[in-house]
């Protein structure tokens, strides 16, 4: 499965967070699109509307397991998708910003 390291992501890269609502509310990457894995297939249209037409979809969760499932689903749909290795745990550990919906500093559940 295609993966990407957090360190290889640039500001502005399209990111979809598939964690559940409580995890998202605790803290997420600024600018990420939130579609929980439990609702992903039903809300797939939101992703296709928001994703860049010729860009890659970077899929993230807490540690990489749920995002791996979603990445495989997206690849099967013909989307250029990659799993963010290590997820939000690595994102936070390397010092990338984690925020709440209010723009305050957040944390990874």
C-alpha positions as CSV (number, residue, x, y, z in Angstrom):
1,X,0.0,0.0,0.0
2,X,1.3,3.5,-0.8
3,X,2.5,5.4,2.3
4,X,4.0,8.8,3.0
5,X,6.1,9.9,5.9
6,X,4.8,12.9,7.9
7,X,8.1,14.6,7.2
8,X,7.4,14.4,3.5
9,X,4.1,16.3,3.7
10,X,4.2,20.0,2.8
11,X,1.9,22.7,4.1
12,X,-1.1,22.8,1.9
13,X,-1.0,19.0,1.0
14,X,-4.6,17.7,1.0
15,X,-5.2,15.7,4.2
16,X,-8.3,13.7,5.1
17,X,-8.6,12.6,8.8
18,X,-10.7,9.4,9.3
19,X,-10.7,9.4,13.1
20,X,-13.9,9.6,15.1
21,X,-15.5,12.9,16.3
22,X,-14.0,12.8,19.8
23,X,-10.5,12.3,18.5
24,X,-11.0,15.1,15.9
25,X,-12.3,17.5,18.6
26,X,-9.3,16.9,20.8
27,X,-6.9,17.9,18.1
28,X,-6.3,17.6,14.4
29,X,-4.1,19.0,11.6
30,X,-5.2,22.4,10.5
31,X,-7.0,22.4,7.2
32,X,-7.6,18.7,7.2
33,X,-11.0,17.3,5.9
34,X,-12.7,15.2,8.6
35,X,-14.7,12.2,7.5
36,X,-14.8,9.5,10.2
37,X,-14.1,5.9,8.9
38,X,-17.5,4.8,10.3
39,X,-19.2,7.3,7.8
40,X,-16.6,7.2,5.0
41,X,-18.5,5.3,2.3
42,X,-21.7,7.3,2.9
43,X,-19.8,10.6,2.8
44,X,-17.4,9.7,0.0
45,X,-18.8,12.5,-2.2
46,X,-17.5,15.1,0.3
47,X,-14.0,13.9,-0.4
48,X,-14.3,13.9,-4.1
49,X,-15.7,17.5,-4.0
50,X,-12.9,18.7,-1.7
51,X,-9.9,16.8,-3.1
52,X,-7.7,18.5,-5.7
53,X,-8.4,17.1,-9.2
54,X,-4.9,16.3,-9.9
55,X,-3.4,16.0,-6.4
56,X,-2.8,13.3,-4.0
57,X,-5.1,12.4,-1.1
58,X,-3.1,11.9,2.1
59,X,-5.2,9.8,4.6
60,X,-4.4,10.0,8.3
61,X,-5.8,8.5,11.6
62,X,-4.3,8.0,15.0
63,X,-1.6,5.5,14.2
64,X,-2.1,4.3,10.6
65,X,-4.5,1.4,10.8
66,X,-7.8,2.9,9.9
67,X,-6.2,5.2,7.4
68,X,-4.7,2.2,5.7
69,X,-8.2,0.7,5.2
70,X,-9.5,4.0,3.7
71,X,-6.4,4.3,1.5
72,X,-7.0,0.9,0.0
73,X,-10.7,1.8,-0.6
74,X,-9.7,5.0,-2.3
75,X,-7.1,3.3,-4.5
76,X,-9.7,0.8,-5.6
77,X,-11.9,3.8,-6.6
78,X,-9.0,5.1,-8.8
79,X,-8.0,7.9,-6.4
80,X,-4.3,8.7,-6.0
81,X,-4.3,8.1,-2.2
82,X,-1.5,7.4,0.3
83,X,-1.5,6.4,4.0
84,X,0.3,8.7,6.4
85,X,2.7,6.4,8.2
86,X,2.3,6.6,12.0
87,X,-0.7,8.9,11.8
88,X,-1.4,11.8,14.1
89,X,0.9,10.3,16.8
90,X,3.9,10.8,14.6
91,X,2.4,14.2,13.3
92,X,2.4,15.5,16.9
93,X,5.7,13.8,17.9
94,X,7.6,15.6,15.1
95,X,6.1,19.0,16.2
96,X,3.5,19.5,13.4
97,X,0.7,21.7,14.7
98,X,-2.4,20.1,16.3
99,X,-5.4,22.4,16.7
100,X,-9.0,22.3,17.9
101,X,-11.9,23.6,15.9
102,X,-11.6,26.9,17.7
103,X,-8.0,27.1,16.6
104,X,-6.5,26.5,20.1
105,X,-3.7,24.1,20.6
106,X,-5.0,20.5,20.7
107,X,-3.7,17.1,21.4
108,X,-3.9,13.6,20.0
109,X,-6.2,11.2,21.8
